[in-house]
Amino acid sequence: MAAEVDGPLKRVLVPLLLPEKCYDQIFVQWDLLHVPCLKILLSKALGLGIVAGSLLVKLPQVFKILGAKSAEGLSLQSVMLELVALTGTMVYSITNNFPFSSWGEALFLMLQTITIAFLVLHYRGQTVKGVAFLACYALVLLVLLSPLTPQAVVTLLQASNMPSVVVGRLLQAATNYRNGHTGQLSAITVFLLFGGSLARIFTSIQETGDPLMAGTFVVSSLCNGLIAAQVLFYWNAKAPQKKKKQ
């Protein structure tokens, strides 16, 4: 009976959440306090949770823009720089064969960020420019993921994430400060991004051991925390109503 249960359970957990040696350590030898294996299990579960959650992280922001038919309060430059950072993380992770659980949210956040960038352009009356941007981005992404792009360029792109994240978040923070409110910025999205970047510090160290990846998420957490603090500070502040022409 134990072997019958062990078979399906092992197929589910190995290698999705645990390497085989850790499965044996925990579920065969019943060493439930084996710290290295527990760290792997926590990291994998957390990573997959972040990836799953990323499917919905920016949808509140998208729906808020669509509902208001306005992108007021959103910095297009900040959105574009965030897109650069997400693209760098995704391309760097793919070319280095990192496990999907350590970077998968970058793919889904990238798709949602592209949507937000297009909506910002659309509601500024620049729909054609938005369509051209989507086409250009798709072409650039294909080139970056192709053998044509040297590994040194991919590494440089990932290294540029930190300044991209910092400048992008500071631009959004400056926009919030200048407006005296956060406009159509979604509080749900902001807090989810902050929590996700904090969790990614642990998973990137555990799963990739790459200091460049871990450092990027440390910086991202600090910057996301700044925007989250502004959302709380301006919680009751409203955008001034535009007067209708008589």
NORMODA-V137914 format. One record per pair of residues at least 24 apart in sequence whose ideal C-beta (glycine too) atoms are under 8 Angstrom apart, sorted by the first residue. I is the first residue (numbers start at 0). J is the second residue. If there is no record, write none. Layout:
i=<I & I>
j=<J & J>
This chain:
i=<15 & 15 & 16 & 16 & 16 & 16 & 17 & 38 & 39 & 41 & 41 & 42 & 42 & 42 & 42 & 43 & 43 & 45 & 45 & 45 & 46 & 46 & 46 & 46 & 46 & 46 & 47 & 47 & 49 & 49 & 49 & 49 & 49 & 49 & 50 & 50 & 50 & 50 & 50 & 52 & 52 & 52 & 53 & 53 & 53 & 53 & 53 & 54 & 56 & 56 & 56 & 56 & 56 & 56 & 56 & 56 & 57 & 57 & 57 & 57 & 57 & 57 & 57 & 58 & 59 & 59 & 59 & 60 & 60 & 60 & 60 & 60 & 60 & 60 & 61 & 61 & 61 & 61 & 63 & 63 & 64 & 64 & 64 & 64 & 64 & 65 & 67 & 68 & 69 & 69 & 70 & 70 & 70 & 70 & 70 & 70 & 71 & 71 & 71 & 72 & 72 & 72 & 72 & 72 & 72 & 72 & 72 & 72 & 73 & 73 & 73 & 73 & 73 & 73 & 73 & 74 & 74 & 74 & 74 & 74 & 75 & 75 & 75 & 75 & 76 & 76 & 77 & 77 & 77 & 77 & 77 & 78 & 78 & 78 & 78 & 78 & 79 & 79 & 80 & 80 & 80 & 80 & 80 & 81 & 81 & 81 & 81 & 82 & 82 & 82 & 82 & 82 & 83 & 83 & 83 & 83 & 84 & 84 & 84 & 84 & 84 & 84 & 85 & 85 & 86 & 86 & 86 & 87 & 87 & 87 & 87 & 87 & 88 & 88 & 88 & 88 & 90 & 90 & 90 & 90 & 90 & 90 & 91 & 91 & 91 & 91 & 91 & 91 & 92 & 92 & 93 & 94 & 94 & 94 & 95 & 95 & 97 & 97 & 97 & 97 & 98 & 98 & 100 & 100 & 101 & 101 & 101 & 101 & 101 & 102 & 104 & 104 & 154 & 157 & 157 & 157 & 158 & 160 & 161 & 161 & 161 & 164 & 164 & 164 & 164 & 165 & 165 & 167 & 168 & 168 & 168 & 168 & 169 & 171 & 172 & 172 & 172 & 175 & 175 & 175 & 176 & 178 & 179 & 179 & 180 & 180 & 180 & 180 & 181 & 181 & 181 & 181 & 182 & 184 & 184 & 186 & 186 & 189 & 189 & 189 & 189 & 190 & 190 & 192 & 193 & 193 & 193 & 193 & 193 & 196 & 196>
j=<43 & 47 & 40 & 43 & 44 & 47 & 43 & 205 & 205 & 201 & 205 & 201 & 202 & 205 & 206 & 100 & 206 & 198 & 201 & 202 & 98 & 100 & 101 & 103 & 202 & 206 & 100 & 103 & 103 & 104 & 195 & 198 & 199 & 202 & 99 & 100 & 103 & 104 & 107 & 104 & 191 & 195 & 103 & 104 & 107 & 108 & 195 & 107 & 104 & 107 & 108 & 111 & 188 & 191 & 192 & 195 & 108 & 111 & 112 & 114 & 115 & 185 & 188 & 111 & 185 & 187 & 188 & 111 & 115 & 183 & 184 & 185 & 187 & 188 & 111 & 114 & 115 & 118 & 183 & 185 & 115 & 118 & 119 & 122 & 183 & 118 & 183 & 122 & 122 & 183 & 115 & 118 & 119 & 122 & 123 & 183 & 182 & 183 & 238 & 174 & 175 & 178 & 180 & 181 & 182 & 183 & 184 & 238 & 115 & 119 & 171 & 174 & 182 & 183 & 184 & 167 & 170 & 171 & 173 & 174 & 116 & 119 & 120 & 123 & 167 & 170 & 167 & 168 & 170 & 171 & 174 & 112 & 115 & 116 & 119 & 167 & 116 & 167 & 163 & 164 & 166 & 167 & 170 & 112 & 163 & 164 & 167 & 109 & 112 & 113 & 116 & 136 & 156 & 159 & 160 & 163 & 160 & 163 & 164 & 167 & 215 & 219 & 109 & 112 & 140 & 143 & 156 & 156 & 157 & 159 & 160 & 163 & 157 & 160 & 212 & 215 & 140 & 143 & 144 & 153 & 156 & 157 & 153 & 154 & 156 & 157 & 211 & 212 & 207 & 212 & 144 & 144 & 150 & 153 & 207 & 209 & 206 & 207 & 209 & 212 & 206 & 207 & 202 & 206 & 202 & 203 & 206 & 207 & 212 & 212 & 195 & 199 & 211 & 211 & 212 & 215 & 211 & 215 & 214 & 215 & 218 & 215 & 218 & 219 & 222 & 218 & 222 & 222 & 222 & 223 & 225 & 226 & 222 & 226 & 225 & 226 & 229 & 226 & 229 & 233 & 229 & 238 & 233 & 236 & 233 & 236 & 237 & 238 & 229 & 230 & 233 & 236 & 238 & 226 & 230 & 230 & 234 & 223 & 226 & 227 & 230 & 227 & 230 & 223 & 220 & 223 & 224 & 226 & 227 & 220 & 223>
